[in-house]
Amino acid sequence: MSTRIGIVGLPNAGKSSLFNALTRAGAQTGNYPFTTIDPNVAVVPVEDERLRAVGQTVGASEIVFDTIDFHDIAGLIAGAHKGEGLGNRFLAHIRETDAILHVLRAHEDPQVVHPEGSVDPVRDLEVVETELALADLEVVERRIGRVEKGARGGDPQAREELAWLQEVAAALAAGRPARAVPPPPELSGAARALGLITAKPVLLVANVAEGDGEVPAALAEAASQRGVPVVAISARAEAELADFEAGEAQALRAELGLGEEAALARLIREAFSLLGLIAFFTAGEGKPAQSWHLPAGSTVYQAAGKIHTDIQKGFIRAEVIPWQELVEAGGWAAARERGLLRLEGREYLVHDGDVITVRFSPPSG
């Protein structure tokens, strides 16, 4: 299943412009003929220069980047937790995502009306946070009502869950997110089942004016206090630049003072890093060079399952080499001659940037 990032924010925050930029950026990648798989979902490649280097070194047939799904979620307004506006739809869609990309308007434009009457990204952040916390509080209180009976009856698991839920409820009532009260390991399944929105990792996006690459100081301070990352991007400029070829876009970016690196590339990288994922690669001569992602601390056996369930079922062992060593050696043959390839069993912990070849027994029949 793809990684799903929900784009949220108040109306006119720049969500649609950012979503359009992401959609167009994905459409320019040859391996993805059309990136909109649903009216509100853009599938965007997570480009990785390390994979390009590996593919070129081994003579791969093509480069296939892993992807990330960006979901453009209906704009939220005050009272969404009570169903105001499209609140119920908003909350249902955001619960299905893995992480949240929160767009905050940080530029003046008299032609675009702000729903709160003025531009203040910190206030807007607090409005959305309050709505999400109140929505989560309702979920937690309903769960408390169901767990209390078992706790009173002496069920030790119910007692432990109740104690945790009460801590979460207190945090939410005080305006703190559910992620501030992580569940005990034995309750991780119950916590996932709750689907609390404020338990999800968050990336703040300051939608700034063209040529302004700085996060407003007040918003940077608010992000620091919350312990969440924040990036600055001009959604409108990036949406326009996404229509140009790479060379033209780079020249225009320099002319507009937007820096050499596309803000979208930085945004995609930051969004993917929210979930603590690492990349590994598969590549062979005349075969696709492909990137895959899995949580840090995963085993090579789990990595095999990302490639294909049959490969995992028939796992024998894996040939592993860091991407840089493979590139420096000049290819597979030279790497083998130098003894750089390691044979690892299923308990080997994958490192970011490993190039992996799984030896497996194909299923019979």
C-alpha positions, 0 to 999 in steps of 0.5 A, a space after each residue: 500500500 502506498 504512503 498516503 499524505 493528507 493535504 489539509 488547511 483552511 479554505 484559500 490556504 493554497 491547498 489546491 495550488 499545491 496539489 496541482 503542482 504535485 500532480 503536474 510534477 508527477 505527470 512529467 515522470 515517464 514511468 507514470 503516464 498519469 498521476 491522478 488516480 482519483 479526483 483528489 489523489 496525486 501519485 508522485 515519485 520520490 526521486 532519489 539521485 542514489 538510485 539514478 547513480 546505481 541504475 547508470 552503473 549497473 546498466 539498468 533498463 529503466 529507473 522506477 522510483 517509489 511513490 507517495 500519494 498526496 490526498 487533497 482533502 476538503 477545506 476545514 472550517 471552524 466547527 468541523 468537528 461538529 459537522 460544519 461545512 464539509 467537516 464529516 467528510 474532511 475528518 473521515 478522509 484524513 483518518 485514512 492517511 498516514 501523515 498530514 501536510 498542513 498548508 498555512 497561508 503566509 502571504 497577502 493577496 487582496 484578490 483572495 479572501 481569507 476566511 478569518 478576515 486576515 492573514 495569520 498562519 499561527 492563528 490558522 494553525 491553532 484553528 485547525 489543531 483545535 478542530 482536530 483535537 476536539 474530533 479526537 476527543 469525541 472518539 476517545 470519550 466514546 472508547 472510554 465509555 466502552 472500556 470502563 465496564 471491562 476495567 471495573 470488572 477487573 480486566 487488566 488489559 481494559 484497565 491499562 487501556 482506560 488509564 492510557 485513554 484518560 491521559 490522552 483525553 486530558 491532553 486533548 482537552 488541554 489542546 495537546 495532540 494525541 501523539 504527545 501521549 504515545 501508547 504502551 507497546 502492548 496497546 499499539 494495536 488498539 491505538 491504531 484502531 482508534 485512528 486518532 488524527 492528532 496522533 499522525 505526524 505533521 509537516 507544516 507548509 508556509 504558503 509564502 509569496 513568490 520569491 519569499 523562501 523564508 518561514 515567518 518567524 512566528 510560525 517557525 517558533 510555533 513549529 519549534 514549540 510543537 516539535 514539528 517540521 516546517 517548510 516554506 513554499 510558494 504554491 502558486 509559483 511551484 504550480 506554474 513552474 511544474 508546467 515547464 521542462 526541468 532546464 527552463 524551470 531551473 532558470 525561472 527558479 533562479 530568476 524568481 529567487 526560489 533557489 536551485 532545488 525545486 521546493 516540491 522536491 524538498 517538500 516530497 522528501 520532507 513528507 516522506 521522512 515524516 514516517 521514519 522510512 528508509 530506502 533500499 534499491 534493487 537493480 540489475 543489468 537490463 532490468 529496472 533499477 527500483 527504489 522501495 521504502 520501509 520503516 527503519 529497523 526492518 529486516 531484509 526478510 520484510 524488505 523481500 515482502 515489499 518486493 513480492 510476497 513469493 520472494 518473501 515466502 521463498 527467502 533463502 538469503 540476500 546479497 547486500 551492498 551499500 549503494 555507494 560501494 556498488 557505484 564506486 566499484 563500477 558494477 556488480 562484477 567488480 564488486 564481486 571481485 573485490 569481495 564487497 557483496 555480503 550474504 545476509 540471513 533474514 534477520 539482517 537489518 536493512 540500512 538506508 541505501 542498501 542495494 539488495 538482491 534476494 535469493 529465493 526458492 520460487 513457489 512450486 506449481 
